[in-house]
């Protein structure tokens, strides 16, 4: 068993943050966050791309200059001609890439890529197939339990496994924009109202229970996933990296706490307690990892 | 309206008797699955044993109809043999096509049964020419079932760019989220289409009354909808419930409607679609018979060059709650 340290990655920002906020955010990540890898790029909605496209070159330079591995994460549900052209361009970038839709596979076959959590990769046969075409890293779909991840890791050891460890869980994509719908608009004339909710729009049940969050065409969990696992435990499962999904809370602090846990300075339960103090968007959940309903908070059994 | 090729009508069969009903009612093809987790309608009392499938295929073939076998969930890690065996059984039973989504299933079929016709399940969510051509070239997929995210004009543009047939849903339950890319059900219950072949499973449904006497329908510990006393309560399908956002309570994701694209059949034909799919493997024989007969008369009329389609008003009464939508086929739905 390799004793290599477990790495930390900052996932792509799923939300519609203004370009200047995004620039400031990544500058601080470059300077202060103890993460080895940073994913950039728009993953959720192609309509947002014109706002952030101009910032990526500088953001990437800044992060690379700070020693981070920068990965360009691609759209999870390309649909328009413009989306597809953007993906063709991205496939040609001289930069590691994350694939979130199978349409990117032909253009990227033969070059190393990360298989993102939006791909339907649920078993070792699928991951081996992707590895044969260039996948070096894989972030499993969020509903996949640790038992399956461990099985796959043992059977496909050549692929590094990155667990979605922090943030609201990306649960669903649609062609309909729920932000637009909730504001009485349609997707084509959405006025980019998703920018009003930097962590997604809270969705509760009719009797007031917290439940989900919407982010344009995406639906996320209300609860905030926290995979608080000790480094030896992660290693025994075959997990080599944790993905932290950006939220408006202090992500430098979040990354530092995960780093302390991986360095055995704080225990997993203390990691949870300290994260709650940082002001999470919602209560902690983790039960997908046990193969149970994702919203629950349980003792991780594996 | 002339020279419209006959659209293939693909009809659901949750049981051997509904397969016979669909075939008798004029289905060109029926689709069904084995009674296990390998298909995306893994509900108790539904689906086929290997013997029932063989008999069903014999019945359909005698009437000139095809049988498409859905093995369209994602194989469980470490247990992919169950899915491989399901493919082997479907092939030896004489299935006209296998409908699959998982690369593990597609790869097994293409490698070990290269002559078996393969259709790409809607659960694969392939909605661009690049994705579709990937599956066509890698696994020899001959037809793709399109996710319900495209408008009719987008389907036409897509068909102009791809080398395989397309099949679209025209009637029945409507997924609001992109098929194959939705984990809402497992978030609430631990079970989902991709993991276990079910959505909003009945064993996680409960009903209770709130202090004002309203009936609350619940799924996995979350209230999905609320109905005033005396009103009929709908099934708590997660994405069709009422929720509160921005201080407003509404059917945030979708109203409790179902899909009816009967009015769009000529447009879909012009868009180059090969086959029309009716959802509803969980539906009874009477429903299947009525829907299949109505659509068969419509596609026959269309192929014969009729200027108007037969009156399909009877279909209105066959939807849950009676309310229908053309979904994403009209761009304004988004």
Interface residues (C-beta under 8 A of the other chain):
Chain A: X76 X77 X78 X79 X84 X87 X101 X102 X103 X104 X105 X106 X107 X118 X120 X121 X122 X123 X124 X125 X126 X129 X130 X141 X142 X143 X144 X147 X148 X149 X151 X152 X155 X169 X171 X172 X173 X174 X175 X176 X177 X178 X180 X181 X182 X183 X186 X187 X188 X201 X202 X203 X204 X205 X206 X207 X208 X209 X211 X212 X214 X219 X221 X287 X288 X291 X292 X293 X294 X295
Chain B: X74 X75 X76 X77 X78 X80 X101 X102 X103 X104 X107 X108 X123 X124 X125 X126 X127 X128 X129 X130 X131 X133 X134 X135 X137 X148 X149 X150 X154 X176 X177 X178 X180 X181 X182 X183 X184 X186 X187 X188 X189 X190 X192 X194 X195 X210 X216 X220 X221 X222 X223 X224 X225 X226 X242 X243 X244 X245 X246 X248 X249 X250 X252 X253 X254 X328 X331 X332 X333 X334
